[in-house]
Amino acid sequence: LTVLLMPLALLASFEAIKDRQKEYYAWMLVLMTAMNGVFLARDLLLFYIFFELTLIPMFFIIGIWGGPERRYAAGKFFLFTFGGSVFTLAAIIYMGMKFGTFDIINVTAKAQTDLSSTERWWILLGLLAGLAVKVPLFPVHTWLPLAHTEAPTAGSVILAGVLLKTGAYGLLRFAVPLFPHAATAFAPTAMALGVIAIIYGALLAFAQADFKRLVAYSSISHLGFVLLGIYAWNALALQGVVVQMLAHGISTGALFILAGALQERLHTRNFAQLGGLWASLPRLSSLGLFFAIASLGLPGLGNFIGEFLVLLGTWQRHPVFAVIGAFGTVTAAAYALLLVQRAFHGQPRKIEAPDLRARHIAVMAGLAAAIIWLGVSPQPVVDTAAPSLAALRASAVTLGPGAP
């Protein structure tokens, strides 16, 4: 997902960056290095270094090339994420001093045998403090909409598509496997926060008057499914988590690219000043419709597979949370169709602006093909992830029914 979205995001934003171009692309390359480092690290301290390194380039990308409130948005983004990560660093250092190693395999083995129940709880809370802000989980999500709204197009795409996934990856890779018993005790609370995020994020998205802010709040809702699946911790749910993270990165990234294209052409993203665009911008409008219905979870597209597997896995653990989470698909339909109706339909308008050019169409076609492939044939992705997911589940046998 990282190496797919970065070049596509840059291709789609060439026209938006006019000043300090070399510096901008240098920061984007630093950001890509840091994100790859997060997913490649096999040492807890190295993971944390790369995890924090992602903040620096994104801070400058938002703060220099963002919108009118870019400095406030960049500062809030940095303070929220760095503030939470301090507790994560404390937890990692404590484990390193306790076990004499930061190697993930050794730490995982020792964490389940060499720590008291109280130590496990405090370390788990320390890890969650940094990872939850990055996802972001309710109620520490308030930095996200402003950061998305003010970031340049490529920044929004990478923030939603990859950076938020670093927090979810940390939960999946460390928070549960290191402390399975404490994570099991915390699971009902985490799953309750997940379903709150699903419904709350969707309702806030429905209330937005700005294209970008609507997509930003929809990310909170989609990542609620990820949290739900991680703490259900069975094969179906974890398969759904993997597919959902990929599908969300593709569909939401595409919507942010379209929001940037609208901003470049009309100099606004406010729904009150949009509407009736289909007659003048048919290519942009039809792609907006496609990725909006992908975001709402239409069968045959990737988001549906991810959400469906997460809900099936959650049903095996906590049927009540699965039922409540299923209402998220209804609320998603409401805000996605509202976006299409208010941005593209209505009284036809004559727009003195070009439709999407060949470069944009090539980028969007690649993303459309990826989301269709995930929806029609997700098995290769599931099979690729299966050995890693099986190893994680073997290292952290979760207690409770429905988690074989």
C-alpha positions in Angstrom: 0.0 0.0 0.0 2.9 2.4 0.8 4.7 1.9 -2.4 1.5 2.0 -4.5 0.0 5.2 -3.0 3.1 7.4 -2.8 3.9 7.6 -6.5 0.2 7.9 -7.4 -0.3 10.6 -4.9 2.6 12.6 -6.3 1.5 12.1 -9.9 -1.9 13.5 -9.0 -0.6 16.6 -7.2 2.1 18.0 -9.6 0.0 21.1 -10.4 -0.8 21.9 -6.7 2.8 22.4 -5.6 4.3 25.5 -7.1 6.8 26.7 -4.4 9.8 25.0 -2.9 9.3 21.9 -5.0 12.7 20.2 -4.4 12.1 20.6 -0.6 8.6 19.2 -0.9 9.6 16.0 -2.8 12.6 15.5 -0.5 10.2 15.5 2.5 7.9 13.1 0.7 10.9 10.7 0.2 11.9 11.0 3.9 8.2 10.2 4.8 8.2 7.1 2.5 11.5 5.9 4.1 10.0 6.2 7.6 6.8 4.5 6.7 8.6 1.5 5.1 10.8 1.4 8.2 7.8 1.0 10.4 6.6 -2.1 8.6 10.1 -3.6 8.2 11.4 -3.2 11.7 11.9 -6.3 13.8 13.1 -4.5 16.8 10.8 -2.6 19.2 13.1 0.4 19.6 13.7 0.6 15.8 10.0 0.4 15.2 9.5 3.4 17.6 12.2 5.4 15.9 10.6 5.0 12.4 7.1 5.5 13.9 8.1 8.9 15.3 10.2 9.8 12.2 7.0 9.9 10.2 5.9 12.9 12.2 8.7 15.2 11.1 8.2 15.2 7.3 4.4 15.2 7.7 4.7 18.2 10.0 6.5 20.2 7.4 4.4 19.0 4.5 1.2 20.2 6.3 2.8 23.3 7.8 4.5 24.6 4.6 2.3 23.5 1.7 -1.1 23.2 3.4 -4.2 25.4 3.5 -4.9 28.7 5.4 -4.8 27.1 8.8 -1.8 24.9 8.0 0.4 25.9 10.9 -2.2 25.3 13.5 -3.1 21.9 11.9 0.5 20.9 11.7 1.1 21.8 15.4 -2.0 20.0 16.6 -1.0 16.9 14.6 2.5 16.9 16.0 1.5 17.6 19.6 -1.3 15.0 19.7 0.7 12.2 18.1 4.0 12.9 19.8 2.3 13.4 23.2 0.8 9.9 23.0 4.0 8.4 21.8 6.0 9.4 24.8 4.1 6.8 26.8 4.8 4.2 24.2 8.5 5.0 24.4 8.4 4.6 28.2 6.7 1.2 27.8 9.3 0.1 25.2 12.3 1.2 27.3 10.9 -0.5 30.4 10.6 -3.8 28.4 14.1 -3.4 27.0 15.6 -2.8 30.4 13.6 -5.7 31.9 14.4 -8.3 29.2 17.8 -7.0 28.0 16.6 -7.0 24.4 14.3 -5.1 22.1 14.1 -8.0 19.6 10.4 -8.6 18.9 10.5 -12.4 19.0 12.4 -12.5 22.3 10.3 -9.7 23.9 7.1 -11.5 22.9 8.2 -14.7 24.6 9.4 -12.9 27.8 6.4 -10.5 28.1 4.0 -13.4 28.6 6.1 -15.1 31.3 8.4 -12.6 33.1 6.0 -9.8 33.9 3.4 -9.5 36.7 -0.2 -8.8 35.9 0.2 -5.1 37.0 3.2 -4.6 34.8 1.4 -6.0 31.8 -1.5 -3.7 32.2 0.7 -0.6 32.6 2.8 -1.5 29.6 -0.2 -2.3 27.5 -1.7 1.1 28.4 1.5 2.8 27.5 1.6 1.1 24.0 -2.1 2.0 23.5 -1.5 5.7 24.3 0.7 6.2 21.3 -0.9 3.8 18.9 -4.5 4.9 19.6 -3.8 8.5 18.7 -2.2 7.5 15.4 -5.1 5.3 14.3 -6.9 7.5 15.6 -9.4 6.0 18.1 -12.3 7.8 19.7 -12.0 10.1 21.7 -8.4 11.1 20.7 -9.3 11.7 17.0 -9.7 15.5 17.1 -6.4 16.2 15.3 -7.4 14.2 12.2 -10.1 16.3 10.4 -8.1 19.5 10.6 -4.9 17.8 9.5 -6.7 16.3 6.5 -8.4 19.5 5.6 -5.3 21.6 5.6 -2.8 19.1 4.1 -1.9 19.2 0.4 -3.5 16.5 -1.7 -0.6 14.1 -1.5 -0.3 14.7 2.2 -4.0 13.8 2.7 -3.6 10.7 0.6 -0.6 9.4 2.5 -2.0 10.4 5.9 -5.2 8.5 5.4 -3.8 5.7 3.3 -0.7 4.8 5.2 0.1 6.8 8.3 -3.1 5.9 10.1 -2.3 2.3 9.3 0.9 2.5 11.2 -1.1 2.8 14.5 -3.4 -0.1 13.5 -0.3 -2.2 12.5 1.2 -1.5 15.9 -2.0 -2.8 17.7 -2.0 -5.9 15.5 1.7 -6.6 15.7 2.5 -5.6 19.4 -0.4 -4.6 21.6 -2.3 -7.9 21.5 0.5 -10.5 21.0 2.7 -9.1 23.8 0.0 -9.2 26.4 -2.8 -11.6 25.3 -4.5 -11.9 28.7 -4.5 -8.2 29.4 -5.7 -7.6 25.8 -8.5 -10.1 26.2 -9.6 -8.3 29.4 -9.5 -5.0 27.5 -11.2 -6.4 24.4 -14.8 -5.5 25.3 -13.8 -1.8 26.0 -11.8 -1.7 22.8 -14.6 -3.2 20.7 -17.1 -0.7 22.3 -14.8 2.1 21.2 -14.6 0.6 17.8 -18.4 0.6 17.3 -18.6 4.1 18.7 -16.1 5.2 16.1 -18.0 3.5 13.3 -21.3 5.2 14.1 -19.9 8.5 15.5 -17.5 9.0 12.5 -20.3 8.3 10.0 -22.7 10.7 11.7 -20.0 13.5 11.8 -19.2 12.8 8.1 -22.9 13.2 7.2 -22.9 16.6 8.9 -20.0 18.1 7.0 -20.2 20.9 4.4 -16.6 20.4 3.1 -15.7 17.5 0.7 -12.4 16.9 2.4 -13.7 17.0 5.9 -16.4 14.5 5.0 -13.8 12.1 3.7 -11.7 12.7 6.8 -14.5 11.8 9.3 -15.4 8.8 7.2 -11.8 7.5 7.9 -12.7 7.4 11.6 -15.7 5.3 10.8 -13.7 2.9 8.6 -10.9 2.4 11.1 -13.5 1.6 13.7 -13.9 -1.7 11.8 -10.2 -2.3 12.0 -10.2 -1.9 15.8 -13.3 -4.2 16.0 -11.5 -6.9 14.0 -8.2 -6.7 15.9 -9.8 -7.3 19.2 -12.1 -10.0 17.9 -8.8 -11.8 17.2 -10.0 -14.8 15.2 -9.1 -15.8 11.7 -12.0 -14.3 9.9 -11.8 -10.9 11.7 -8.0 -10.6 11.1 -8.4 -11.4 7.4 -11.0 -8.6 7.3 -8.7 -6.2 9.1 -6.0 -6.7 6.4 -8.4 -6.3 3.5 -10.1 -3.3 5.2 -6.8 -1.5 5.7 -5.9 -2.0 2.1 -9.3 -1.1 0.7 -9.6 2.0 2.9 -6.2 3.3 1.8 -7.2 2.9 -1.9 -10.8 4.3 -1.8 -10.1 7.1 0.6 -6.9 8.0 -1.1 -8.8 8.3 -4.4 -11.4 10.5 -2.8 -8.8 12.9 -1.5 -7.2 13.1 -5.0 -10.6 14.0 -6.4 -11.0 16.6 -3.6 -7.7 18.1 -4.6 -8.7 18.1 -8.3 -11.9 20.0 -7.4 -9.9 22.5 -5.3 -7.6 23.2 -8.2 -10.4 23.7 -10.7 -13.1 25.5 -8.6 -11.0 26.9 -5.7 -13.5 25.5 -3.2 -14.6 22.2 -1.6 -17.7 23.5 0.0 -20.9 21.7 -1.0 -22.8 25.0 -1.1 -20.7 26.1 -4.0 -20.6 22.7 -5.8 -23.4 20.7 -7.3 -24.4 20.2 -10.9 -20.9 19.3 -12.0 -21.7 16.1 -13.9 -22.6 18.1 -17.1 -19.3 19.9 -17.2 -16.9 17.5 -15.4 -18.3 14.0 -16.3 -15.0 12.1 -15.8 -14.3 13.6 -12.4 -18.0 13.1 -11.4 -18.2 9.5 -12.5 -15.0 8.6 -10.6 -16.3 10.4 -7.6 -19.5 8.3 -7.7 -17.4 5.1 -8.1 -15.2 5.7 -5.1 -18.0 7.0 -3.0 -19.9 3.7 -3.5 -16.7 1.8 -2.9 -16.4 3.7 0.4 -19.9 2.8 1.5 -19.1 -0.9 1.0 -20.9 -1.9 -2.2 -20.6 -5.7 -2.8 -18.0 -6.5 -5.4 -15.6 -3.8 -4.2 -12.8 -4.1 -1.6 -14.4 -2.3 1.4 -17.4 -4.7 1.4 -15.1 -7.7 1.8 -13.1 -6.1 4.6 -16.2 -5.0 6.6 -18.1 -8.3 6.0 -15.2 -10.4 7.2 -14.7 -8.2 10.3 -18.4 -8.4 11.2 -18.4 -12.2 10.7 -15.4 -12.6 13.0 -16.9 -10.2 15.5 -20.1 -12.2 15.6 -18.2 -15.2 16.8 -16.8 -13.2 19.8 -19.4 -10.6 20.6 -22.7 -10.7 18.6 -23.9 -7.4 20.1 -20.9 -5.5 18.8 -21.3 -7.1 15.4 -25.0 -6.0 15.2 -24.2 -2.4 16.2 -21.2 -2.3 13.8 -23.5 -3.4 11.0 -25.4 -0.2 11.3 -22.2 1.5 10.2 -22.8 0.2 6.7 -26.2 2.1 6.7 -24.7 5.3 7.9 -21.9 5.0 5.4 -24.4 4.8 2.6 -26.0 8.0 3.9 -22.9 10.2 3.9 -21.5 8.6 0.6 -24.7 9.3 -1.3 -24.9 12.7 0.2 -21.4 13.5 -1.1 -22.4 12.4 -4.6 -25.7 14.3 -4.6 -24.4 17.5 -3.2 -21.1 17.6 -5.2 -22.1 16.3 -8.6 -25.9 16.2 -9.1 -28.5 18.9 -9.1 -29.1 21.8 -11.5 -26.5 21.4 -14.3 -23.8 24.2 -14.2 -21.4 25.4 -16.9 -17.9 25.2 -15.4 -15.1 27.0 -17.2 -12.5 24.4 -16.1 -11.0 21.3 -17.7 -12.1 17.8 -16.8 -9.6 15.3 -15.5 -6.5 15.0 -17.7 -4.8 11.8 -18.8 -2.4 11.8 -15.9 -5.3 11.9 -13.3 -7.3 9.4 -15.2 -4.3 6.9 -15.3 -3.9 7.3 -11.5 -7.6 6.8 -10.8 -7.8 3.9 -13.2 -5.1 2.1 -11.3 -6.8 2.7 -7.9 -10.2 1.6 -9.4 -8.6 -1.6 -10.7 -7.1 -2.3 -7.3 -10.4 -1.8 -5.4 -12.3 -4.0 -7.9 -9.6 -6.7 -7.6 -9.8 -6.7 -3.8 -13.6 -7.0 -4.1 -13.8 -9.7 -6.7 -10.7 -11.8 -5.9 -9.4 -11.0 -2.3 -8.1 -14.6 -1.8 -4.5 -13.8 -3.0 -4.3 -11.0 -0.4 -5.8 -13.3 2.3 -3.4 -16.1 1.4 -0.4 -13.8 1.4 -1.3 -12.5 4.9 -2.4 -15.9 6.3 1.1 -17.2 7.6 1.8 -14.0 9.4 -1.7 -13.8 10.9 -1.4 -17.5 12.0 1.9 -16.8 13.6 0.5 -13.8 15.5 -2.5 -15.8 16.7 -0.2 -18.7 17.8 1.9 -16.3 19.8 -1.1 -14.8 21.5 -3.9 -17.4 22.2 -6.8 -15.1 23.1 -9.1 -16.3 25.9 -12.9 -16.4 25.4 -15.4 -18.0 23.0 -15.2 -17.7 19.3 -11.4 -17.3 19.0 -10.1 -20.7 17.9 
